Amino acid sequence: MTVLLAILLSAGVGAIAAIHALWGLGSHWPEASEEALARSVVGDGRRRMPAAWLCFAVALVLAIIALWPLYAVTLASQTVALQGSFTIAGIFIARGLAGYSRRWREHFTDEPFVTRNRRYYSPLCLLLGVAYIALVSGEFGT
């Protein structure tokens, strides 16, 4: 079951990394224009997507995070697997919770980002955080 969870996490986060790489290449998928994409995925009032290098940087970090579950389940060192997985989980959980904070809502005001963040982006981050914890709990739990 742990290997299945590792594969699912890798595929899911890998797909998110690929989308960020597409944006770095100039794609505005799944929206009709760059402005619509910025309003949908950035939400802070800008009408253009961040610079390509930023999209690629996020894609690279997400790709590393996507590979981690496959690496963690093959590690002989429980300590390294636990530390890495809990760090990644903490980042996702912090992002998920931040999306519901008052300060976040004051800064990110564009629709449809606000609605999508509340319905999809923040819950997905929370789910991924819990899944990274479950990954090592199943592998190294008692």
MIDOGU-255403 format. One record per atom (N, C-alpha, C, CB): residue number from 0; residue in three letters; atom name; x, y, z. Coordinates in steps of 0.02 Angstrom, whole numbers, plus 50000, padded with zeros to 5 digits. Glycine has a CB too. Example, Ala and Ser with C-alpha at 12.3 -4.5 7.8 and 13.67 -1.06 7.14 Angstrom:
! residues 2
0, Ala, N, 50660, 49716, 50390
0, Ala, CA, 50615, 49775, 50390
0, Ala, C, 50660, 49835, 50390
0, Ala, CB, 50565, 49776, 50452
1, Ser, N, 50642, 49888, 50354
1, Ser, CA, 50684, 49947, 50357
1, Ser, C, 50645, 50002, 50394
1, Ser, CB, 50704, 49970, 50286
This chain:
! residues 142
0, Met, N, 50041, 49940, 50000
0, Met, CA, 50000, 50000, 50000
0, Met, C, 50043, 50063, 50000
0, Met, CB, 49953, 50000, 50060
1, Thr, N, 50100, 50060, 50035
1, Thr, CA, 50144, 50118, 50037
1, Thr, C, 50173, 50133, 49968
1, Thr, CB, 50201, 50106, 50087
2, Val, N, 50190, 50081, 49930
2, Val, CA, 50216, 50092, 49863
2, Val, C, 50163, 50123, 49818
2, Val, CB, 50241, 50025, 49833
3, Leu, N, 50101, 50101, 49825
3, Leu, CA, 50047, 50130, 49785
3, Leu, C, 50038, 50204, 49802
3, Leu, CB, 49981, 50092, 49798
4, Leu, N, 50040, 50221, 49866
4, Leu, CA, 50035, 50291, 49887
4, Leu, C, 50093, 50331, 49859
4, Leu, CB, 50032, 50297, 49964
5, Ala, N, 50153, 50303, 49860
5, Ala, CA, 50212, 50337, 49833
5, Ala, C, 50203, 50351, 49759
5, Ala, CB, 50275, 50296, 49845
6, Ile, N, 50177, 50303, 49722
6, Ile, CA, 50166, 50312, 49650
6, Ile, C, 50113, 50365, 49637
6, Ile, CB, 50145, 50245, 49618
7, Leu, N, 50059, 50363, 49676
7, Leu, CA, 50006, 50413, 49667
7, Leu, C, 50031, 50483, 49683
7, Leu, CB, 49946, 50395, 49711
8, Leu, N, 50068, 50490, 49738
8, Leu, CA, 50095, 50556, 49755
8, Leu, C, 50143, 50580, 49701
8, Leu, CB, 50132, 50553, 49823
9, Ser, N, 50186, 50537, 49677
9, Ser, CA, 50233, 50556, 49625
9, Ser, C, 50198, 50578, 49562
9, Ser, CB, 50281, 50499, 49610
10, Ala, N, 50147, 50541, 49542
10, Ala, CA, 50110, 50558, 49481
10, Ala, C, 50072, 50624, 49490
10, Ala, CB, 50061, 50501, 49463
11, Gly, N, 50039, 50632, 49546
11, Gly, CA, 49999, 50693, 49558
11, Gly, C, 50042, 50755, 49561
11, Gly, CB, 49959, 50686, 49621
12, Val, N, 50094, 50754, 49602
12, Val, CA, 50137, 50813, 49609
12, Val, C, 50177, 50822, 49544
12, Val, CB, 50184, 50806, 49670
13, Gly, N, 50195, 50768, 49512
13, Gly, CA, 50230, 50773, 49448
13, Gly, C, 50188, 50808, 49395
13, Gly, CB, 50249, 50703, 49423
14, Ala, N, 50123, 50794, 49394
14, Ala, CA, 50078, 50828, 49347
14, Ala, C, 50075, 50903, 49362
14, Ala, CB, 50008, 50797, 49350
15, Ile, N, 50074, 50921, 49425
15, Ile, CA, 50073, 50992, 49443
15, Ile, C, 50139, 51025, 49422
15, Ile, CB, 50062, 51000, 49520
16, Ala, N, 50195, 50989, 49430
16, Ala, CA, 50260, 51015, 49408
16, Ala, C, 50259, 51026, 49332
16, Ala, CB, 50317, 50966, 49428
17, Ala, N, 50232, 50979, 49295
17, Ala, CA, 50229, 50984, 49222
17, Ala, C, 50188, 51045, 49201
17, Ala, CB, 50200, 50920, 49191
18, Ile, N, 50133, 51058, 49235
18, Ile, CA, 50092, 51116, 49218
18, Ile, C, 50131, 51181, 49230
18, Ile, CB, 50027, 51116, 49261
19, His, N, 50168, 51184, 49285
19, His, CA, 50209, 51244, 49297
19, His, C, 50263, 51252, 49243
19, His, CB, 50242, 51240, 49367
20, Ala, N, 50292, 51197, 49221
20, Ala, CA, 50341, 51200, 49167
20, Ala, C, 50309, 51225, 49102
20, Ala, CB, 50374, 51131, 49155
21, Leu, N, 50248, 51203, 49088
21, Leu, CA, 50212, 51227, 49029
21, Leu, C, 50202, 51302, 49033
21, Leu, CB, 50144, 51192, 49022
22, Trp, N, 50184, 51327, 49092
22, Trp, CA, 50175, 51399, 49100
22, Trp, C, 50241, 51435, 49089
22, Trp, CB, 50147, 51414, 49171
23, Gly, N, 50296, 51405, 49111
23, Gly, CA, 50362, 51435, 49098
23, Gly, C, 50377, 51439, 49024
23, Gly, CB, 50415, 51395, 49133
24, Leu, N, 50351, 51392, 48986
24, Leu, CA, 50361, 51392, 48913
24, Leu, C, 50314, 51441, 48878
24, Leu, CB, 50351, 51322, 48886
25, Gly, N, 50269, 51473, 48915
25, Gly, CA, 50225, 51522, 48885
25, Gly, C, 50153, 51500, 48875
25, Gly, CB, 50252, 51544, 48821
26, Ser, N, 50138, 51438, 48892
26, Ser, CA, 50070, 51414, 48884
26, Ser, C, 50024, 51450, 48934
26, Ser, CB, 50066, 51337, 48895
27, His, N, 49962, 51460, 48915
27, His, CA, 49913, 51488, 48963
27, His, C, 49858, 51437, 48977
27, His, CB, 49884, 51554, 48935
28, Trp, N, 49872, 51374, 48961
28, Trp, CA, 49824, 51321, 48977
28, Trp, C, 49813, 51318, 49052
28, Trp, CB, 49849, 51253, 48950
29, Pro, N, 49755, 51311, 49077
29, Pro, CA, 49691, 51294, 49044
29, Pro, C, 49647, 51354, 49030
29, Pro, CB, 49654, 51246, 49087
30, Glu, N, 49676, 51413, 49031
30, Glu, CA, 49636, 51474, 49019
30, Glu, C, 49644, 51497, 48947
30, Glu, CB, 49657, 51529, 49068
31, Ala, N, 49603, 51545, 48928
31, Ala, CA, 49602, 51570, 48859
31, Ala, C, 49656, 51623, 48846
31, Ala, CB, 49535, 51600, 48842
32, Ser, N, 49682, 51654, 48899
32, Ser, CA, 49732, 51707, 48890
32, Ser, C, 49779, 51708, 48950
32, Ser, CB, 49698, 51776, 48880
33, Glu, N, 49835, 51743, 48941
33, Glu, CA, 49882, 51750, 48997
33, Glu, C, 49851, 51788, 49055
33, Glu, CB, 49946, 51785, 48973
34, Glu, N, 49812, 51840, 49040
34, Glu, CA, 49779, 51877, 49094
34, Glu, C, 49731, 51833, 49133
34, Glu, CB, 49741, 51937, 49065
35, Ala, N, 49692, 51793, 49098
35, Ala, CA, 49645, 51748, 49132
35, Ala, C, 49683, 51697, 49174
35, Ala, CB, 49601, 51712, 49081
36, Leu, N, 49740, 51673, 49149
36, Leu, CA, 49779, 51625, 49188
36, Leu, C, 49807, 51658, 49251
36, Leu, CB, 49837, 51598, 49145
37, Ala, N, 49833, 51719, 49245
37, Ala, CA, 49860, 51754, 49303
37, Ala, C, 49805, 51765, 49355
37, Ala, CB, 49890, 51821, 49283
38, Arg, N, 49746, 51783, 49333
38, Arg, CA, 49690, 51793, 49380
38, Arg, C, 49669, 51727, 49413
38, Arg, CB, 49629, 51824, 49344
39, Ser, N, 49679, 51672, 49378
39, Ser, CA, 49658, 51606, 49403
39, Ser, C, 49708, 51573, 49450
39, Ser, CB, 49645, 51560, 49345
40, Val, N, 49773, 51584, 49437
40, Val, CA, 49822, 51546, 49475
40, Val, C, 49867, 51590, 49518
40, Val, CB, 49863, 51506, 49430
41, Val, N, 49867, 51656, 49507
41, Val, CA, 49908, 51700, 49548
41, Val, C, 49862, 51739, 49595
41, Val, CB, 49950, 51749, 49505
42, Gly, N, 49814, 51775, 49568
42, Gly, CA, 49762, 51805, 49608
42, Gly, C, 49780, 51867, 49647
42, Gly, CB, 49737, 51757, 49653
43, Asp, N, 49838, 51898, 49634
43, Asp, CA, 49857, 51956, 49674
43, Asp, C, 49851, 52022, 49638
43, Asp, CB, 49928, 51947, 49698
44, Gly, N, 49813, 52023, 49583
44, Gly, CA, 49802, 52085, 49547
44, Gly, C, 49843, 52093, 49484
44, Gly, CB, 49815, 52143, 49591
45, Arg, N, 49894, 52051, 49476
45, Arg, CA, 49935, 52057, 49415
45, Arg, C, 49896, 52030, 49355
45, Arg, CB, 50002, 52019, 49422
46, Arg, N, 49913, 52055, 49298
46, Arg, CA, 49878, 52034, 49237
46, Arg, C, 49924, 51993, 49192
46, Arg, CB, 49852, 52095, 49199
47, Arg, N, 49984, 51981, 49215
47, Arg, CA, 50032, 51940, 49179
47, Arg, C, 50057, 51885, 49226
47, Arg, CB, 50092, 51983, 49150
48, Met, N, 50077, 51831, 49196
48, Met, CA, 50106, 51776, 49236
48, Met, C, 50175, 51797, 49260
48, Met, CB, 50110, 51710, 49195
49, Pro, N, 50198, 51767, 49315
49, Pro, CA, 50267, 51780, 49337
49, Pro, C, 50316, 51761, 49281
49, Pro, CB, 50283, 51741, 49402
50, Ala, N, 50378, 51785, 49288
50, Ala, CA, 50430, 51771, 49238
50, Ala, C, 50438, 51696, 49228
50, Ala, CB, 50497, 51803, 49260
51, Ala, N, 50458, 51678, 49168
51, Ala, CA, 50467, 51607, 49151
51, Ala, C, 50513, 51572, 49199
51, Ala, CB, 50494, 51600, 49080
52, Trp, N, 50568, 51604, 49219
52, Trp, CA, 50615, 51571, 49264
52, Trp, C, 50583, 51554, 49331
52, Trp, CB, 50676, 51615, 49275
53, Leu, N, 50535, 51594, 49354
53, Leu, CA, 50500, 51579, 49416
53, Leu, C, 50456, 51517, 49407
53, Leu, CB, 50458, 51639, 49439
54, Cys, N, 50421, 51513, 49351
54, Cys, CA, 50380, 51454, 49337
54, Cys, C, 50423, 51392, 49334
54, Cys, CB, 50341, 51463, 49271
55, Phe, N, 50482, 51397, 49302
55, Phe, CA, 50527, 51340, 49298
55, Phe, C, 50556, 51322, 49366
55, Phe, CB, 50585, 51356, 49249
56, Ala, N, 50570, 51372, 49408
56, Ala, CA, 50595, 51359, 49475
56, Ala, C, 50544, 51321, 49516
56, Ala, CB, 50614, 51425, 49510
57, Val, N, 50481, 51343, 49513
57, Val, CA, 50428, 51307, 49549
57, Val, C, 50420, 51236, 49520
57, Val, CB, 50360, 51346, 49543
58, Ala, N, 50424, 51230, 49455
58, Ala, CA, 50418, 51164, 49423
58, Ala, C, 50475, 51118, 49447
58, Ala, CB, 50420, 51170, 49347
59, Leu, N, 50535, 51144, 49453
59, Leu, CA, 50592, 51104, 49476
59, Leu, C, 50582, 51081, 49548
59, Leu, CB, 50657, 51143, 49470
60, Val, N, 50562, 51127, 49591
60, Val, CA, 50550, 51108, 49661
60, Val, C, 50495, 51056, 49666
60, Val, CB, 50532, 51171, 49703
61, Leu, N, 50441, 51066, 49628
61, Leu, CA, 50387, 51018, 49629
61, Leu, C, 50409, 50950, 49600
61, Leu, CB, 50327, 51044, 49589
62, Ala, N, 50452, 50950, 49550
62, Ala, CA, 50477, 50887, 49522
62, Ala, C, 50518, 50849, 49574
62, Ala, CB, 50520, 50900, 49459
63, Ile, N, 50559, 50884, 49612
63, Ile, CA, 50597, 50852, 49666
63, Ile, C, 50550, 50824, 49718
63, Ile, CB, 50647, 50902, 49698
64, Ile, N, 50501, 50863, 49737
64, Ile, CA, 50451, 50840, 49786
64, Ile, C, 50413, 50780, 49759
64, Ile, CB, 50402, 50897, 49805
65, Ala, N, 50400, 50780, 49693
65, Ala, CA, 50364, 50723, 49662
65, Ala, C, 50406, 50660, 49663
65, Ala, CB, 50346, 50740, 49589
66, Leu, N, 50471, 50666, 49658
66, Leu, CA, 50515, 50607, 49659
66, Leu, C, 50528, 50581, 49730
66, Leu, CB, 50581, 50624, 49626
67, Trp, N, 50518, 50624, 49779
67, Trp, CA, 50534, 50605, 49848
67, Trp, C, 50497, 50541, 49871
67, Trp, CB, 50516, 50662, 49894
68, Pro, N, 50433, 50533, 49860
68, Pro, CA, 50400, 50472, 49885
68, Pro, C, 50432, 50408, 49859
68, Pro, CB, 50326, 50473, 49866
69, Leu, N, 50451, 50407, 49796
69, Leu, CA, 50484, 50348, 49768
69, Leu, C, 50551, 50336, 49800
69, Leu, CB, 50491, 50354, 49692
70, Tyr, N, 50586, 50390, 49815
70, Tyr, CA, 50651, 50386, 49849
70, Tyr, C, 50641, 50365, 49922
70, Tyr, CB, 50688, 50454, 49845
71, Ala, N, 50593, 50394, 49955
71, Ala, CA, 50583, 50382, 50027
71, Ala, C, 50566, 50309, 50041
71, Ala, CB, 50528, 50427, 50054
72, Val, N, 50526, 50278, 49999
72, Val, CA, 50507, 50208, 50013
72, Val, C, 50564, 50160, 50000
72, Val, CB, 50447, 50188, 49971
73, Thr, N, 50617, 50182, 49966
73, Thr, CA, 50675, 50139, 49955
73, Thr, C, 50732, 50154, 50002
73, Thr, CB, 50698, 50146, 49883
74, Leu, N, 50726, 50205, 50044
74, Leu, CA, 50780, 50224, 50090
74, Leu, C, 50787, 50173, 50145
74, Leu, CB, 50767, 50292, 50119
75, Ala, N, 50849, 50157, 50161
75, Ala, CA, 50862, 50114, 50218
75, Ala, C, 50858, 50155, 50283
75, Ala, CB, 50932, 50081, 50212
76, Ser, N, 50871, 50220, 50278
76, Ser, CA, 50872, 50264, 50336
76, Ser, C, 50803, 50291, 50351
76, Ser, CB, 50921, 50321, 50325
77, Gln, N, 50774, 50268, 50405
77, Gln, CA, 50709, 50293, 50426
77, Gln, C, 50713, 50367, 50442
77, Gln, CB, 50682, 50255, 50486
78, Thr, N, 50768, 50388, 50471
78, Thr, CA, 50775, 50458, 50492
78, Thr, C, 50771, 50505, 50432
78, Thr, CB, 50841, 50468, 50529
79, Val, N, 50808, 50490, 50379
79, Val, CA, 50807, 50533, 50320
79, Val, C, 50738, 50533, 50288
79, Val, CB, 50860, 50509, 50269
80, Ala, N, 50707, 50475, 50282
80, Ala, CA, 50640, 50470, 50252
80, Ala, C, 50590, 50510, 50293
80, Ala, CB, 50618, 50397, 50246
81, Leu, N, 50593, 50504, 50358
81, Leu, CA, 50546, 50540, 50401
81, Leu, C, 50558, 50615, 50398
81, Leu, CB, 50553, 50516, 50473
82, Gln, N, 50620, 50636, 50403
82, Gln, CA, 50635, 50708, 50403
82, Gln, C, 50614, 50740, 50337
82, Gln, CB, 50710, 50719, 50415
83, Gly, N, 50632, 50709, 50282
83, Gly, CA, 50613, 50737, 50217
83, Gly, C, 50539, 50738, 50207
83, Gly, CB, 50645, 50697, 50161
84, Ser, N, 50505, 50684, 50224
84, Ser, CA, 50432, 50680, 50214
84, Ser, C, 50395, 50729, 50259
84, Ser, CB, 50408, 50609, 50227
85, Phe, N, 50417, 50735, 50321
85, Phe, CA, 50384, 50782, 50366
85, Phe, C, 50397, 50854, 50346
85, Phe, CB, 50407, 50770, 50438
86, Thr, N, 50456, 50869, 50318
86, Thr, CA, 50470, 50936, 50293
86, Thr, C, 50424, 50953, 50235
86, Thr, CB, 50544, 50942, 50272
87, Ile, N, 50419, 50908, 50188
87, Ile, CA, 50374, 50919, 50130
87, Ile, C, 50302, 50925, 50154
87, Ile, CB, 50381, 50861, 50079
88, Ala, N, 50282, 50881, 50199
88, Ala, CA, 50213, 50884, 50225
88, Ala, C, 50200, 50951, 50259
88, Ala, CB, 50201, 50826, 50275
89, Gly, N, 50248, 50974, 50298
89, Gly, CA, 50241, 51038, 50332
89, Gly, C, 50232, 51096, 50284
89, Gly, CB, 50300, 51051, 50376
90, Ile, N, 50269, 51095, 50230
90, Ile, CA, 50263, 51147, 50179
90, Ile, C, 50194, 51147, 50148
90, Ile, CB, 50317, 51139, 50124
91, Phe, N, 50170, 51088, 50128
91, Phe, CA, 50103, 51083, 50099
91, Phe, C, 50049, 51103, 50149
91, Phe, CB, 50090, 51012, 50073
92, Ile, N, 50055, 51081, 50210
92, Ile, CA, 50004, 51097, 50260
92, Ile, C, 50004, 51172, 50275
92, Ile, CB, 50015, 51057, 50325
93, Ala, N, 50064, 51201, 50280
93, Ala, CA, 50068, 51274, 50292
93, Ala, C, 50035, 51312, 50235
93, Ala, CB, 50141, 51296, 50300
94, Arg, N, 50048, 51292, 50173
94, Arg, CA, 50017, 51325, 50115
94, Arg, C, 49941, 51316, 50116
94, Arg, CB, 50045, 51298, 50049
95, Gly, N, 49919, 51256, 50133
95, Gly, CA, 49848, 51243, 50135
95, Gly, C, 49813, 51285, 50188
95, Gly, CB, 49835, 51170, 50149
96, Leu, N, 49841, 51289, 50247
96, Leu, CA, 49811, 51329, 50300
96, Leu, C, 49816, 51404, 50285
96, Leu, CB, 49846, 51314, 50367
97, Ala, N, 49871, 51425, 50257
97, Ala, CA, 49879, 51497, 50240
97, Ala, C, 49823, 51520, 50194
97, Ala, CB, 49947, 51509, 50208
98, Gly, N, 49801, 51476, 50149
98, Gly, CA, 49749, 51494, 50102
98, Gly, C, 49683, 51513, 50133
98, Gly, CB, 49738, 51439, 50054
99, Tyr, N, 49675, 51495, 50197
99, Tyr, CA, 49613, 51511, 50233
99, Tyr, C, 49622, 51570, 50282
99, Tyr, CB, 49588, 51450, 50270
100, Ser, N, 49682, 51598, 50284
100, Ser, CA, 49695, 51651, 50333
100, Ser, C, 49669, 51718, 50308
100, Ser, CB, 49770, 51656, 50347
101, Arg, N, 49658, 51763, 50355
101, Arg, CA, 49634, 51831, 50338
101, Arg, C, 49686, 51869, 50298
101, Arg, CB, 49616, 51869, 50403
102, Arg, N, 49748, 51862, 50318
102, Arg, CA, 49802, 51898, 50282
102, Arg, C, 49805, 51875, 50209
102, Arg, CB, 49869, 51886, 50317
103, Trp, N, 49798, 51810, 50197
103, Trp, CA, 49798, 51783, 50129
103, Trp, C, 49741, 51813, 50089
103, Trp, CB, 49793, 51705, 50130
104, Arg, N, 49681, 51813, 50119
104, Arg, CA, 49621, 51839, 50085
104, Arg, C, 49628, 51913, 50069
104, Arg, CB, 49559, 51827, 50126
105, Glu, N, 49663, 51951, 50111
105, Glu, CA, 49674, 52022, 50098
105, Glu, C, 49722, 52033, 50040
105, Glu, CB, 49699, 52057, 50160
106, His, N, 49770, 51988, 50031
106, His, CA, 49821, 51996, 49979
106, His, C, 49798, 51968, 49912
106, His, CB, 49885, 51962, 50000
107, Phe, N, 49765, 51911, 49912
107, Phe, CA, 49743, 51878, 49850
107, Phe, C, 49668, 51888, 49842
107, Phe, CB, 49761, 51801, 49851
108, Thr, N, 49651, 51935, 49798
108, Thr, CA, 49580, 51956, 49794
108, Thr, C, 49548, 51943, 49726
108, Thr, CB, 49575, 52028, 49810
109, Asp, N, 49587, 51922, 49676
109, Asp, CA, 49560, 51911, 49609
109, Asp, C, 49517, 51848, 49605
109, Asp, CB, 49616, 51907, 49558
110, Glu, N, 49462, 51855, 49571
110, Glu, CA, 49423, 51795, 49552
110, Glu, C, 49446, 51774, 49483
110, Glu, CB, 49346, 51809, 49554
111, Pro, N, 49448, 51712, 49468
111, Pro, CA, 49422, 51655, 49505
111, Pro, C, 49471, 51625, 49555
111, Pro, CB, 49401, 51603, 49458
112, Phe, N, 49531, 51657, 49565
112, Phe, CA, 49580, 51628, 49611
112, Phe, C, 49551, 51618, 49680
112, Phe, CB, 49641, 51671, 49615
113, Val, N, 49516, 51668, 49706
113, Val, CA, 49490, 51664, 49775
113, Val, C, 49446, 51602, 49783
113, Val, CB, 49450, 51728, 49792
114, Thr, N, 49400, 51592, 49738
114, Thr, CA, 49355, 51535, 49743
114, Thr, C, 49392, 51470, 49732
114, Thr, CB, 49298, 51541, 49692
115, Arg, N, 49436, 51467, 49682
115, Arg, CA, 49474, 51406, 49669
115, Arg, C, 49521, 51389, 49726
115, Arg, CB, 49513, 51412, 49603
116, Asn, N, 49550, 51440, 49756
116, Asn, CA, 49594, 51427, 49813
116, Asn, C, 49555, 51395, 49870
116, Asn, CB, 49627, 51492, 49836
117, Arg, N, 49497, 51423, 49884
117, Arg, CA, 49456, 51397, 49939
117, Arg, C, 49430, 51327, 49925
117, Arg, CB, 49397, 51444, 49953
118, Arg, N, 49411, 51314, 49864
118, Arg, CA, 49381, 51249, 49846
118, Arg, C, 49432, 51195, 49827
118, Arg, CB, 49333, 51257, 49790
119, Tyr, N, 49486, 51215, 49794
119, Tyr, CA, 49532, 51166, 49764
119, Tyr, C, 49604, 51171, 49788
119, Tyr, CB, 49531, 51173, 49690
120, Tyr, N, 49635, 51230, 49781
120, Tyr, CA, 49707, 51235, 49792
120, Tyr, C, 49725, 51222, 49865
120, Tyr, CB, 49731, 51305, 49772
121, Ser, N, 49694, 51256, 49912
121, Ser, CA, 49710, 51245, 49983
121, Ser, C, 49692, 51174, 50006
121, Ser, CB, 49674, 51297, 50026
122, Pro, N, 49632, 51149, 49990
122, Pro, CA, 49618, 51080, 50010
122, Pro, C, 49666, 51029, 49979
122, Pro, CB, 49547, 51062, 49991
123, Leu, N, 49687, 51040, 49917
123, Leu, CA, 49736, 50995, 49886
123, Leu, C, 49802, 50997, 49923
123, Leu, CB, 49747, 51014, 49812
124, Cys, N, 49824, 51056, 49942
124, Cys, CA, 49886, 51061, 49981
124, Cys, C, 49880, 51025, 50047
124, Cys, CB, 49905, 51134, 49992
125, Leu, N, 49825, 51033, 50081
125, Leu, CA, 49814, 50997, 50144
125, Leu, C, 49814, 50921, 50133
125, Leu, CB, 49748, 51019, 50177
126, Leu, N, 49780, 50899, 50082
126, Leu, CA, 49778, 50828, 50066
126, Leu, C, 49848, 50801, 50051
126, Leu, CB, 49732, 50815, 50006
127, Leu, N, 49887, 50838, 50011
127, Leu, CA, 49955, 50816, 49995
127, Leu, C, 49998, 50813, 50058
127, Leu, CB, 49987, 50863, 49944
128, Gly, N, 49990, 50862, 50102
128, Gly, CA, 50027, 50861, 50165
128, Gly, C, 50012, 50799, 50206
128, Gly, CB, 50012, 50923, 50205
129, Val, N, 49948, 50784, 50213
129, Val, CA, 49928, 50724, 50250
129, Val, C, 49953, 50661, 50216
129, Val, CB, 49851, 50721, 50258
130, Ala, N, 49952, 50660, 50149
130, Ala, CA, 49975, 50602, 50112
130, Ala, C, 50050, 50590, 50122
130, Ala, CB, 49959, 50610, 50037
131, Tyr, N, 50089, 50643, 50125
131, Tyr, CA, 50161, 50634, 50137
131, Tyr, C, 50174, 50608, 50207
131, Tyr, CB, 50199, 50701, 50126
132, Ile, N, 50133, 50627, 50255
132, Ile, CA, 50138, 50599, 50322
132, Ile, C, 50117, 50526, 50321
132, Ile, CB, 50095, 50639, 50372
133, Ala, N, 50062, 50511, 50287
133, Ala, CA, 50038, 50442, 50283
133, Ala, C, 50089, 50397, 50248
133, Ala, CB, 49971, 50439, 50245
134, Leu, N, 50125, 50424, 50202
134, Leu, CA, 50176, 50386, 50166
134, Leu, C, 50227, 50356, 50214
134, Leu, CB, 50211, 50430, 50115
135, Val, N, 50253, 50396, 50259
135, Val, CA, 50303, 50370, 50305
135, Val, C, 50272, 50337, 50366
135, Val, CB, 50349, 50426, 50328
136, Ser, N, 50210, 50355, 50382
136, Ser, CA, 50177, 50321, 50437
136, Ser, C, 50164, 50248, 50420
136, Ser, CB, 50111, 50357, 50454
137, Gly, N, 50145, 50236, 50358
137, Gly, CA, 50134, 50167, 50336
137, Gly, C, 50197, 50128, 50331
137, Gly, CB, 50098, 50166, 50269
138, Glu, N, 50251, 50161, 50312
138, Glu, CA, 50316, 50127, 50301
138, Glu, C, 50351, 50114, 50368
138, Glu, CB, 50361, 50169, 50256
139, Phe, N, 50349, 50163, 50413
139, Phe, CA, 50389, 50157, 50473
139, Phe, C, 50347, 50157, 50537
139, Phe, CB, 50438, 50213, 50476
140, Gly, N, 50280, 50157, 50529
140, Gly, CA, 50237, 50157, 50587
140, Gly, C, 50239, 50091, 50624
140, Gly, CB, 50166, 50172, 50567
141, Thr, N, 50214, 50093, 50685
141, Thr, CA, 50215, 50031, 50725
141, Thr, C, 50153, 49991, 50716
141, Thr, CB, 50223, 50047, 50799
